[in-house]
């Protein structure tokens, strides 16, 4: 079994085990019991990331397993099959659907031997808050939704990327939870028709957001929070900002924070790298150093050593 790391309330895991009790104890989102129902080695391979409000897991098993939550949950869940055969509350997962549940009936899920699936659990209140801002509907009960093959493949790729920390690792916990909530809501709602807007409107929205970022870059920011602040939809904000600047909101925010941090380091305004990182809204010093080196081709420690004495 490989190591487990934890930053604030975020847990990141990647391990293999034959112990079903270990699987149950390390599922953080809900009191799930795993039961091996097939002969042979369990051979579980798990990749997962979790905060107090969101958990995304990718799991593979050599033997068949059943996982059960006996009581109602204040969580919403979706599941997609990765390989082999899996089902959630009787819904067979195939290559053109996802299954979902509002958690009111608990959970019964089965993954057959040699199969894998990706499942996501999200706090109900978080989902409701984000849905209210963006005008999405949350289905009740348990059912499945068909998805065209390319869209399902893209969704599965995103979820497995999150579970393996290839995607979302650069986000704060608040941004991560907001992004996952939007991912769930978009996957459960019909697509909205694309529309065009005049370039002056692109610039008007982009300028407002940029002004806010420049004044508040040290504060936590989420897409949902910005939509509330400027009274625009997610699609309007994303579309207009990208059309005007050529960058996503997250790209621009990260770039601006890094430039402000560089100024602090070069102007002798901080004594340590972690001070610069925290002052610019990137509290994880190791992650900050990665971004900094990728942009400026030197580490923040090197920038500290080169600066002039006070």
VOZAKE-509565 format. One record per residue (C-alpha): x, y, z; residue number from 1; residue in one letter. Coordinates in Angstrom, 2 decimals, decimal comma. Last residue first. Example, Ala and Ser with C-alpha at 12.3 -4.5 7.8 and 13.67 -1.06 7.14 Angstrom:
! residues 2
{atom {13,67; -1,06; 7,14}; 2; "S"}
{atom {12,30; -4,50; 7,80}; 1; "A"}
END
This chain:
! residues 310
{atom {17,26; 45,33; 2,75}; 310; "X"}
{atom {19,64; 43,14; 0,80}; 309; "X"}
{atom {19,08; 42,85; -2,99}; 308; "X"}
{atom {17,24; 39,81; -4,27}; 307; "X"}
{atom {19,05; 36,87; -5,78}; 306; "X"}
{atom {18,61; 34,43; -2,89}; 305; "X"}
{atom {14,86; 35,06; -2,67}; 304; "X"}
{atom {14,40; 34,54; -6,41}; 303; "X"}
{atom {16,27; 31,25; -6,14}; 302; "X"}
{atom {13,93; 30,17; -3,34}; 301; "X"}
{atom {10,98; 31,11; -5,57}; 300; "X"}
{atom {12,25; 28,54; -8,06}; 299; "X"}
{atom {13,40; 29,58; -11,52}; 298; "X"}
{atom {11,96; 29,24; -15,01}; 297; "X"}
{atom {9,43; 32,05; -14,37}; 296; "X"}
{atom {6,16; 30,31; -15,21}; 295; "X"}
{atom {6,88; 26,63; -14,50}; 294; "X"}
{atom {9,08; 27,57; -11,55}; 293; "X"}
{atom {6,33; 29,61; -9,95}; 292; "X"}
{atom {3,64; 26,99; -10,51}; 291; "X"}
{atom {5,72; 24,27; -8,85}; 290; "X"}
{atom {6,79; 26,56; -5,98}; 289; "X"}
{atom {3,15; 27,44; -5,29}; 288; "X"}
{atom {2,25; 23,75; -5,15}; 287; "X"}
{atom {4,90; 23,18; -2,50}; 286; "X"}
{atom {3,89; 26,28; -0,54}; 285; "X"}
{atom {0,17; 25,41; -0,36}; 284; "X"}
{atom {-1,47; 28,72; 0,65}; 283; "X"}
{atom {-1,84; 30,12; -2,88}; 282; "X"}
{atom {-3,83; 33,33; -2,27}; 281; "X"}
{atom {-1,11; 35,88; -2,90}; 280; "X"}
{atom {-0,11; 36,58; 0,71}; 279; "X"}
{atom {-0,03; 32,85; 1,44}; 278; "X"}
{atom {2,48; 32,15; -1,36}; 277; "X"}
{atom {4,66; 35,14; -0,52}; 276; "X"}
{atom {4,80; 34,15; 3,14}; 275; "X"}
{atom {5,52; 30,53; 2,20}; 274; "X"}
{atom {8,56; 31,68; 0,25}; 273; "X"}
{atom {10,13; 33,29; 3,29}; 272; "X"}
{atom {11,30; 36,76; 4,33}; 271; "X"}
{atom {8,68; 38,83; 2,54}; 270; "X"}
{atom {8,68; 42,41; 1,20}; 269; "X"}
{atom {12,22; 42,27; -0,14}; 268; "X"}
{atom {11,17; 43,72; -3,52}; 267; "X"}
{atom {12,02; 40,61; -5,56}; 266; "X"}
{atom {10,01; 38,19; -3,43}; 265; "X"}
{atom {6,97; 40,44; -3,10}; 264; "X"}
{atom {7,04; 41,22; -6,83}; 263; "X"}
{atom {7,23; 37,53; -7,64}; 262; "X"}
{atom {4,19; 36,90; -5,46}; 261; "X"}
{atom {2,21; 39,50; -7,38}; 260; "X"}
{atom {3,22; 37,88; -10,65}; 259; "X"}
{atom {2,23; 34,44; -9,35}; 258; "X"}
{atom {-1,18; 35,69; -8,22}; 257; "X"}
{atom {-1,81; 37,19; -11,66}; 256; "X"}
{atom {-0,94; 33,94; -13,42}; 255; "X"}
{atom {-3,14; 31,87; -11,10}; 254; "X"}
{atom {-6,13; 34,19; -11,54}; 253; "X"}
{atom {-5,70; 34,31; -15,32}; 252; "X"}
{atom {-5,49; 30,55; -15,66}; 251; "X"}
{atom {-8,44; 30,02; -13,34}; 250; "X"}
{atom {-10,63; 32,44; -15,28}; 249; "X"}
{atom {-9,78; 30,73; -18,55}; 248; "X"}
{atom {-7,52; 32,56; -20,94}; 247; "X"}
{atom {-7,92; 34,02; -24,43}; 246; "X"}
{atom {-8,67; 37,38; -22,86}; 245; "X"}
{atom {-11,96; 38,60; -24,36}; 244; "X"}
{atom {-13,43; 35,34; -25,64}; 243; "X"}
{atom {-12,25; 33,44; -22,55}; 242; "X"}
{atom {-13,85; 35,97; -20,21}; 241; "X"}
{atom {-17,05; 36,13; -22,23}; 240; "X"}
{atom {-17,54; 32,37; -22,49}; 239; "X"}
{atom {-16,72; 31,52; -18,87}; 238; "X"}
{atom {-18,88; 34,29; -17,43}; 237; "X"}
{atom {-21,81; 33,71; -19,76}; 236; "X"}
{atom {-21,64; 29,94; -19,27}; 235; "X"}
{atom {-21,59; 30,24; -15,49}; 234; "X"}
{atom {-24,53; 32,62; -15,50}; 233; "X"}
{atom {-24,23; 36,27; -14,63}; 232; "X"}
{atom {-25,12; 38,32; -11,55}; 231; "X"}
{atom {-21,64; 39,83; -11,14}; 230; "X"}
{atom {-21,14; 38,77; -7,53}; 229; "X"}
{atom {-23,20; 35,60; -7,79}; 228; "X"}
{atom {-21,29; 34,45; -10,88}; 227; "X"}
{atom {-18,02; 35,28; -9,12}; 226; "X"}
{atom {-18,99; 33,14; -6,12}; 225; "X"}
{atom {-19,98; 30,24; -8,36}; 224; "X"}
{atom {-16,65; 30,36; -10,19}; 223; "X"}
{atom {-14,81; 30,26; -6,90}; 222; "X"}
{atom {-12,42; 32,68; -5,25}; 221; "X"}
{atom {-10,43; 32,49; -2,01}; 220; "X"}
{atom {-8,90; 35,90; -1,15}; 219; "X"}
{atom {-5,36; 37,03; -1,97}; 218; "X"}
{atom {-6,38; 38,16; -5,47}; 217; "X"}
{atom {-8,88; 40,69; -4,12}; 216; "X"}
{atom {-8,18; 44,01; -5,84}; 215; "X"}
{atom {-6,61; 42,64; -9,03}; 214; "X"}
{atom {-9,19; 39,83; -9,17}; 213; "X"}
{atom {-12,08; 42,30; -8,90}; 212; "X"}
{atom {-10,71; 44,51; -11,65}; 211; "X"}
{atom {-10,17; 41,44; -13,82}; 210; "X"}
{atom {-13,77; 40,30; -13,29}; 209; "X"}
{atom {-15,22; 43,67; -14,19}; 208; "X"}
{atom {-12,94; 44,02; -17,20}; 207; "X"}
{atom {-13,87; 40,56; -18,49}; 206; "X"}
{atom {-17,60; 41,27; -18,31}; 205; "X"}
{atom {-17,31; 44,54; -20,23}; 204; "X"}
{atom {-14,77; 43,08; -22,68}; 203; "X"}
{atom {-16,99; 40,23; -23,77}; 202; "X"}
{atom {-19,89; 42,66; -24,01}; 201; "X"}
{atom {-17,90; 44,86; -26,39}; 200; "X"}
{atom {-17,18; 41,78; -28,52}; 199; "X"}
{atom {-20,82; 41,22; -29,34}; 198; "X"}
{atom {-22,27; 37,97; -28,11}; 197; "X"}
{atom {-22,88; 34,60; -29,77}; 196; "X"}
{atom {-24,90; 31,71; -28,43}; 195; "X"}
{atom {-24,46; 28,05; -27,76}; 194; "X"}
{atom {-27,56; 26,05; -26,91}; 193; "X"}
{atom {-27,74; 24,73; -23,38}; 192; "X"}
{atom {-27,01; 21,05; -22,81}; 191; "X"}
{atom {-29,54; 18,98; -20,89}; 190; "X"}
{atom {-28,89; 18,69; -17,16}; 189; "X"}
{atom {-27,34; 15,82; -15,19}; 188; "X"}
{atom {-23,77; 16,09; -16,53}; 187; "X"}
{atom {-23,78; 19,86; -16,12}; 186; "X"}
{atom {-24,88; 19,52; -12,50}; 185; "X"}
{atom {-22,17; 17,01; -11,63}; 184; "X"}
{atom {-19,39; 19,05; -13,25}; 183; "X"}
{atom {-20,69; 22,19; -11,56}; 182; "X"}
{atom {-20,52; 20,51; -8,14}; 181; "X"}
{atom {-17,01; 19,25; -8,95}; 180; "X"}
{atom {-15,84; 22,78; -9,83}; 179; "X"}
{atom {-17,35; 24,28; -6,66}; 178; "X"}
{atom {-15,74; 21,63; -4,46}; 177; "X"}
{atom {-12,33; 22,16; -6,09}; 176; "X"}
{atom {-12,59; 25,94; -5,88}; 175; "X"}
{atom {-13,37; 25,77; -2,16}; 174; "X"}
{atom {-10,62; 23,19; -1,56}; 173; "X"}
{atom {-8,10; 25,37; -3,41}; 172; "X"}
{atom {-7,41; 24,34; -6,97}; 171; "X"}
{atom {-4,09; 23,24; -8,47}; 170; "X"}
{atom {-4,80; 19,55; -7,88}; 169; "X"}
{atom {-8,01; 19,75; -9,92}; 168; "X"}
{atom {-6,84; 17,34; -12,61}; 167; "X"}
{atom {-4,08; 14,73; -12,56}; 166; "X"}
{atom {-4,90; 13,99; -8,93}; 165; "X"}
{atom {-5,72; 10,31; -9,66}; 164; "X"}
{atom {-9,36; 10,75; -8,61}; 163; "X"}
{atom {-9,54; 14,05; -10,50}; 162; "X"}
{atom {-8,21; 12,47; -13,69}; 161; "X"}
{atom {-10,61; 9,59; -13,24}; 160; "X"}
{atom {-13,44; 12,10; -13,02}; 159; "X"}
{atom {-12,28; 14,16; -16,01}; 158; "X"}
{atom {-11,75; 11,12; -18,21}; 157; "X"}
{atom {-15,15; 9,77; -17,24}; 156; "X"}
{atom {-16,79; 13,06; -18,18}; 155; "X"}
{atom {-14,95; 13,20; -21,52}; 154; "X"}
{atom {-15,85; 9,60; -22,32}; 153; "X"}
{atom {-19,47; 10,29; -21,44}; 152; "X"}
{atom {-19,52; 13,32; -23,68}; 151; "X"}
{atom {-17,92; 11,44; -26,60}; 150; "X"}
{atom {-20,24; 8,42; -26,19}; 149; "X"}
{atom {-23,46; 10,39; -26,03}; 148; "X"}
{atom {-24,90; 10,33; -22,51}; 147; "X"}
{atom {-27,94; 8,49; -21,22}; 146; "X"}
{atom {-29,11; 9,33; -17,76}; 145; "X"}
{atom {-29,76; 6,74; -15,10}; 144; "X"}
{atom {-32,14; 6,64; -12,17}; 143; "X"}
{atom {-32,42; 7,17; -8,42}; 142; "X"}
{atom {-34,67; 9,59; -6,59}; 141; "X"}
{atom {-34,63; 13,32; -7,26}; 140; "X"}
{atom {-33,09; 15,22; -10,13}; 139; "X"}
{atom {-31,18; 18,42; -9,35}; 138; "X"}
{atom {-32,07; 21,28; -11,70}; 137; "X"}
{atom {-29,58; 23,95; -12,80}; 136; "X"}
{atom {-30,12; 27,71; -12,68}; 135; "X"}
{atom {-26,49; 28,69; -12,08}; 134; "X"}
{atom {-26,81; 30,25; -8,62}; 133; "X"}
{atom {-29,47; 27,83; -7,39}; 132; "X"}
{atom {-27,51; 24,79; -8,65}; 131; "X"}
{atom {-24,42; 25,91; -6,69}; 130; "X"}
{atom {-26,38; 26,16; -3,44}; 129; "X"}
{atom {-28,24; 22,89; -4,03}; 128; "X"}
{atom {-25,02; 20,99; -4,74}; 127; "X"}
{atom {-23,34; 22,36; -1,62}; 126; "X"}
{atom {-26,41; 21,47; 0,44}; 125; "X"}
{atom {-26,44; 17,90; -0,87}; 124; "X"}
{atom {-22,80; 17,19; -0,09}; 123; "X"}
{atom {-21,17; 15,36; -2,98}; 122; "X"}
{atom {-20,31; 11,72; -3,67}; 121; "X"}
{atom {-18,59; 10,62; -6,87}; 120; "X"}
{atom {-18,07; 7,17; -8,29}; 119; "X"}
{atom {-15,70; 5,70; -10,84}; 118; "X"}
{atom {-15,96; 2,02; -11,74}; 117; "X"}
{atom {-13,85; -1,06; -12,22}; 116; "X"}
{atom {-14,37; -4,68; -13,14}; 115; "X"}
{atom {-12,36; -7,90; -12,95}; 114; "X"}
{atom {-14,90; -9,49; -10,62}; 113; "X"}
{atom {-18,25; -7,69; -10,58}; 112; "X"}
{atom {-18,88; -4,31; -8,96}; 111; "X"}
{atom {-22,11; -4,02; -7,00}; 110; "X"}
{atom {-23,74; -0,95; -5,51}; 109; "X"}
{atom {-26,51; -0,65; -2,95}; 108; "X"}
{atom {-26,98; 2,80; -1,51}; 107; "X"}
{atom {-29,25; 4,57; 0,96}; 106; "X"}
{atom {-32,81; 5,26; -0,11}; 105; "X"}
{atom {-32,61; 9,04; 0,28}; 104; "X"}
{atom {-29,17; 9,17; -1,32}; 103; "X"}
{atom {-30,13; 11,44; -4,21}; 102; "X"}
{atom {-28,97; 8,77; -6,63}; 101; "X"}
{atom {-27,27; 8,80; -10,03}; 100; "X"}
{atom {-26,32; 6,39; -12,80}; 99; "X"}
{atom {-24,30; 7,39; -15,86}; 98; "X"}
{atom {-24,85; 6,28; -19,41}; 97; "X"}
{atom {-23,34; 5,44; -22,79}; 96; "X"}
{atom {-20,56; 2,91; -22,14}; 95; "X"}
{atom {-22,61; 0,88; -19,68}; 94; "X"}
{atom {-23,48; 0,99; -15,98}; 93; "X"}
{atom {-26,32; -1,33; -15,05}; 92; "X"}
{atom {-28,84; 0,42; -12,83}; 91; "X"}
{atom {-29,94; -1,84; -9,96}; 90; "X"}
{atom {-29,09; 0,62; -7,19}; 89; "X"}
{atom {-25,69; 1,32; -8,79}; 88; "X"}
{atom {-24,29; -1,33; -11,13}; 87; "X"}
{atom {-20,93; -2,57; -12,32}; 86; "X"}
{atom {-19,73; -4,79; -15,15}; 85; "X"}
{atom {-16,35; -4,81; -16,90}; 84; "X"}
{atom {-14,39; -1,56; -17,31}; 83; "X"}
{atom {-14,79; 2,07; -16,30}; 82; "X"}
{atom {-18,44; 2,14; -15,26}; 81; "X"}
{atom {-19,83; 5,51; -14,25}; 80; "X"}
{atom {-21,33; 6,54; -10,92}; 79; "X"}
{atom {-23,17; 9,55; -9,51}; 78; "X"}
{atom {-23,97; 10,44; -5,91}; 77; "X"}
{atom {-25,86; 13,07; -3,95}; 76; "X"}
{atom {-25,28; 13,27; -0,20}; 75; "X"}
{atom {-27,42; 13,93; 2,84}; 74; "X"}
{atom {-27,65; 10,19; 3,28}; 73; "X"}
{atom {-30,46; 7,76; 4,06}; 72; "X"}
{atom {-29,53; 4,62; 6,05}; 71; "X"}
{atom {-28,16; 1,23; 5,01}; 70; "X"}
{atom {-25,17; 2,24; 2,92}; 69; "X"}
{atom {-23,95; -0,85; 1,08}; 68; "X"}
{atom {-21,02; -1,91; -1,04}; 67; "X"}
{atom {-21,03; -5,23; -2,83}; 66; "X"}
{atom {-17,83; -6,77; -4,16}; 65; "X"}
{atom {-16,85; -9,22; -6,89}; 64; "X"}
{atom {-13,20; -10,31; -6,95}; 63; "X"}
{atom {-10,29; -8,75; -8,90}; 62; "X"}
{atom {-11,50; -5,26; -8,05}; 61; "X"}
{atom {-10,95; -1,78; -9,52}; 60; "X"}
{atom {-11,82; 1,58; -7,92}; 59; "X"}
{atom {-11,80; 5,23; -8,97}; 58; "X"}
{atom {-13,02; 7,54; -6,24}; 57; "X"}
{atom {-14,21; 11,16; -6,08}; 56; "X"}
{atom {-15,25; 12,62; -2,72}; 55; "X"}
{atom {-16,78; 16,02; -2,03}; 54; "X"}
{atom {-17,95; 17,95; 1,04}; 53; "X"}
{atom {-15,34; 17,33; 3,77}; 52; "X"}
{atom {-12,68; 17,00; 1,10}; 51; "X"}
{atom {-11,80; 13,84; -0,78}; 50; "X"}
{atom {-9,49; 12,46; -3,46}; 49; "X"}
{atom {-9,34; 8,83; -4,45}; 48; "X"}
{atom {-7,44; 6,14; -6,34}; 47; "X"}
{atom {-8,09; 2,56; -5,28}; 46; "X"}
{atom {-6,89; -0,82; -6,48}; 45; "X"}
{atom {-8,69; -3,73; -4,82}; 44; "X"}
{atom {-7,28; -7,20; -5,38}; 43; "X"}
{atom {-10,06; -9,03; -3,55}; 42; "X"}
{atom {-8,16; -12,30; -3,89}; 41; "X"}
{atom {-10,34; -15,29; -4,64}; 40; "X"}
{atom {-14,05; -16,03; -4,43}; 39; "X"}
{atom {-16,75; -13,43; -5,03}; 38; "X"}
{atom {-19,06; -11,66; -2,58}; 37; "X"}
{atom {-16,57; -9,40; -0,82}; 36; "X"}
{atom {-18,50; -7,02; 1,41}; 35; "X"}
{atom {-17,78; -3,29; 1,64}; 34; "X"}
{atom {-19,66; -1,21; 4,20}; 33; "X"}
{atom {-20,16; 2,48; 3,48}; 32; "X"}
{atom {-20,58; 5,09; 6,21}; 31; "X"}
{atom {-20,40; 8,09; 3,83}; 30; "X"}
{atom {-17,97; 10,62; 2,39}; 29; "X"}
{atom {-14,77; 9,36; 3,96}; 28; "X"}
{atom {-14,37; 5,89; 2,48}; 27; "X"}
{atom {-11,16; 4,86; 4,20}; 26; "X"}
{atom {-12,79; 2,75; 6,92}; 25; "X"}
{atom {-14,84; 0,75; 4,42}; 24; "X"}
{atom {-11,89; -0,04; 2,18}; 23; "X"}
{atom {-9,80; -1,08; 5,18}; 22; "X"}
{atom {-12,55; -3,44; 6,26}; 21; "X"}
{atom {-12,51; -5,00; 2,78}; 20; "X"}
{atom {-8,82; -5,95; 3,16}; 19; "X"}
{atom {-7,19; -7,21; -0,04}; 18; "X"}
{atom {-5,42; -3,89; -0,65}; 17; "X"}
{atom {-3,92; -1,56; -3,25}; 16; "X"}
{atom {-3,27; 2,15; -2,76}; 15; "X"}
{atom {-3,59; 5,69; -4,11}; 14; "X"}
{atom {-4,98; 8,34; -1,79}; 13; "X"}
{atom {-5,39; 12,10; -1,56}; 12; "X"}
{atom {-7,16; 13,66; 1,41}; 11; "X"}
{atom {-8,21; 17,30; 1,46}; 10; "X"}
{atom {-9,24; 18,83; 4,77}; 9; "X"}
{atom {-6,02; 20,80; 5,34}; 8; "X"}
{atom {-3,52; 18,95; 3,16}; 7; "X"}
{atom {-3,42; 15,18; 3,66}; 6; "X"}
{atom {-1,20; 12,56; 2,11}; 5; "X"}
{atom {-1,61; 8,80; 2,04}; 4; "X"}
{atom {1,23; 6,47; 1,18}; 3; "X"}
{atom {1,40; 3,39; -0,96}; 2; "X"}
{atom {0,00; 0,00; 0,00}; 1; "X"}
END
